[in-house]
Amino acid sequence: MISLHPHGGDTMAQPSTTYSIAIAQHQHQQHRQQQQRQQGHEADDPFRIPKFFIAGGLAGALSRTATAPVDRLKMLLQVQEGKMMSLREGMRVMAAEGSVRSFFRGNGTNVLKIAPETSIKLALNDHMRHSIQSDGAEITPWQRMVCGGVSGAVGQGLVYPLDTVRTRLAVCHSTEYAGIWATAARLWRKEGVAAFYRGLVPSMCGILPYAGVDICLFELFKDALLERYDGEPPHVAIVGTGMASSSIAQFVSYPLALVRTRLQAQGVGGRPVKYSGMGDVFRQTMAKEGVAGFYKVRWWWVFGV
């Protein structure tokens, strides 16, 4: 039997290494068991779902309000065809409307949309993950991605008409649409119910990879941080993890977001409807602007993810 007492020079190097690996594996197993016990306690919390709704709603509303000017600038750029708009040109377009409120145009609708959407996405994703882990099995990255994609699609699909109203407010001058309810009433009266669901197909095609990649990467990064910092990672690391996962997910799904925005914005102010559907937007954008036309972004785009 080999002694693990730390004497004996080089002859003890291999047993010592084996012992260290065994200790590390044991600690990792204990950490996983602690996580599973914590997940079990969380699953038994009767207020877990309401907590997700409240936390998700507040987080979504605050984050979107903080980045509202960048979000509006992104949509102005998406509907523009031809030369890419610069940051200064976009700021001038919004400032020309006369007040600070113009930079936040459409944010009220965005908050009404994003609060329930984020709440539903987070709560449903949590429920699906715990259903998969009910037998104690460790959830795989693909399962995380599916849970995130499905929950994101359900959340966005339920509030999609508000997204169309928000787009109209964001890309149009204040003289064209007065507010949330005036915009919704005008859409209903002049373009019918179908106008509220323009771009729904590319939106669903885009939200599946976006929400799936976003939530999957965030949870994987967070688990790595929890393990590295013994369950108490710094808050700035969590924020950085969220920014990184959202940026990667946004890049993956950005072309479909551009297609959705162009479909939602067409027909504004009595102007003709330019696209017959998702495929037509892809075809015309590729023919007129090339691949770069699907990625009309600048460095500042990262701050609005």
N, C-alpha and C positions, 0 to 999 in steps of 0.2 A: 504494500500500500504506500502510495507517495505522500509524504508529509507536505502540508501547505504552510509550514512554519517558515517565515521569511529569512532563512539562512541557506547558505550553500552556493552562492554565486550564480553562474550561468546555468547550472544544472536545474535551478529552480525557476528559470524564466518562463518556460512553457506552462508548468502547473500554475504559476502565479497569474499568467495571462488567462488561462482557462477559468480560474477562480474569479477573476475580475469580470470576465464575460458572463459567468453564471450569476454574479451579483447584479450586473446590469440588466440581465434578462429578468431576474426576480423582481427588481425594482420596476421595470417596465410592466410586468404582469400585475404587480400591485397597483400601479397607476391605472391600468386598464380596468381592473376590478373596482377601483374607487370610482372611476368614471361611470361604470355600469351601475353601481349602487346609487350614484347621484342621479343618473338617468331614470332609475326606478323610482326614486323619491320624487323627481320632477313629474314623472308620468302620473303619480298618485295625487298631485296637487290639483284640487278641484277648480282653482282659479287660474290655472296655467293658460288656457285658451283666452279668457278675458284679458289677462296680462299681455299676451301677444298682440291682441287687438289694440289695446291702449298704447303700448310701447311702439308698435309698428306704425300706428296712425300718427303719433306725435313725432316720431323720427322722420317719417316720410314728409310730413307737413313742414317741419323745421328745415330739413335738408333741401327741399325744393324751393322754399322761400329764399334761403341763403344763396342758392345758385340760379335764381330766376332770370337775372339779366343774361347770364351765359346760355341758359336754356333757350331763351327767346332768340338770342343771336344765332344759335345753332340752327334753329328752324328757319330763320330768315335766309341763312346760307343754303339750307337744303332745298328750298323752293326756287332758288336762283339758278338760272341756266346760263352757261357760258363762263365768263371770267369769274374766278373765285373772289368772293368778297373778303376784304381785309378786316382786321379787328377795328381799325379806326373808322372805316366806311360803315361798318355795322353799327358802331356806337353813334355815328352821326345820324343814321337813319332813325334810330330810336330817340335820340335827343331832339330831332326835328319836330317831334310830336308835342314838345313844349313843357314837359314836367318830368320829375323823377318817377312818377307813377308809370310813365310810358315804358321804363325799363322792366317793370313788373307786370306789364299787360298780359293777361291770361293766367296770372299766378293764382288768382282766386279759384278759377276752374281747376287748375292743376292740383291745388290743395284738396279740393272736394273730390278729385279723382284719386290722388296718390294716397291719401289717408286710408280709405277702405281697401284700395288695391294692395298696399303694402301689408296691411293687417291680415287680409285674407291669404296673401302669399306666405307670410311667415307662419301663421297659425296652421294652414293646411300642410305646409312643408314639415312642420314639427310633428303633426299628427301622423303623416305618412311615414316619417322616419321612425317614430316610436312603434308604429305597427310592424314595420320590417324587423325592428330590433326586439320585438316582444319575446322572442325565444332566446335572447341573449347573444345572437349572432352579431358579428361586427359588420356594419354597413359598408358596402364597397363604393368606390368613386362613381361607378356607373349608376348605382342605385341613388346616390346623392344627386347626380345630374338629372335623373328622371324625376325624382321628387321635386327638385327645384323647378324644372321646366314645366311640369304639369301644374304645380301650384301657381307659378307665374302666369301661365296661360289662363287659368280659371280667374285669377284676380283681375287681369287686364280685360278679359272678355266681358266680365260683368259690368265694368264701368266704361266701356269703349266709347259710347256716345259723348261722354264728357271729354274724352281725349280729342275728338273731332272738334268740339266747341272750343277747347283750349287752343288747338292749332289755328283755327280761324282768327281768334282774337290775337294770337301772337304774330301772325304773318301779315295781318291787315292793319291799315291805318285806323286810328280811333274814330274817324268820321264814317267808316264803313259799318262797324259793329260797335254798339254802345256798351254792352255788358253781357254777362252770362245768359240771363233769361231772354234778353232781346235777340242775342245770337241764336239761341236754341229755337225761339219762336220763328225767326226769319228762315232758318233752315227747314223747319217743319212746313212752313207755309209755301215757300218757293221751290224747294227741292225734294220734299217728301221724306219719309222715314228712312229710305235707303241711303240718303246723304249722310246720316249719322254713322253709318257702317262702312263708308268708303275706306279702303285700305285695311279692312279687317283680316283678309287672308295673309298679306305680307306681315301684318302685325303679329298674327299667331305663329307664322313661320319664323319670325324674328325673336319672339319672346321665349320660345322653347329653348333655343341655344343660349340666349342671353341669360335668362333666369337660371337655367341649368348650370351653365359655366360659372356664373356669378356666385350662386349659393354653394356649389360644389367646391370651388376654389377657396371661398371664404372659410368654409368649415374645415377643409384640409389644412389651410394655413393656420387657422385658430387652434386646431388640435396640436399642430407642431409647436405653436407658441406655448400652449398649456403644458406640454411635456417639457419644453426647454426651461420654462420659468417656474416649474413645480406648481402649476395650477393658478398662478397669479401673474400673468403677463402685464406689462405696463399698458396703460390706456392708449398711449400714442401708437404702440405697436398694433393694437386692435384696429385703430383708425386707419393706419397705413395698410393693414391687411384688407380692409374693406375697399379702400381706394384702388389697390392693386387688382383685386378680383373684379371689381366693376369696370375698370379700364380695359382689362383683357376681354371681358364679356362684351363690352360695348364695341370694341374693335371687330370682334367676330360677327356681330349682328348688325353693324352700322349700315351696310347697303340696304338691308330690308327696312330699316328705320327711315332711310331717305325715301324709299319707294312709298312707304306708308304716308309720310308727310306730304309728298307731292300729290298723292291721290286725295288726301283730305282737303288740301288747299285749292284744288282746281275748281273752277266755276265761281270763284269769289267775285263779287261786285258785278255779276252779270257777264263776266268774261267766259269764253267758250270752254267746254270740257275738252281737255287735250289728250287724255289717256283713256283707253277703253278698259284697262285693267292692269294687274301687276306685271304681266308679261310685256305689255306695251310700254310701260315705264322703263323696264329693263332695256328693251330694244331701242327706244328713242334716246335714252341716256347714253348707252354704249355708242350709238351712231354719232351723236353730237358732241359728247364730252369724253368718251373713252372710259377706261377703268378708273382713272383719277376722279371722274365725275361722281362715283359712288362713295368716295372718301373725301368729301369736301370738309376738311378739318384743319385746324391749326393747333399749336401747342396748348392754347387756352381751353380747347375742347375737353381736356382731361379734368378740368375743374368743375365741369357740369355733369359728370357721370353720376 
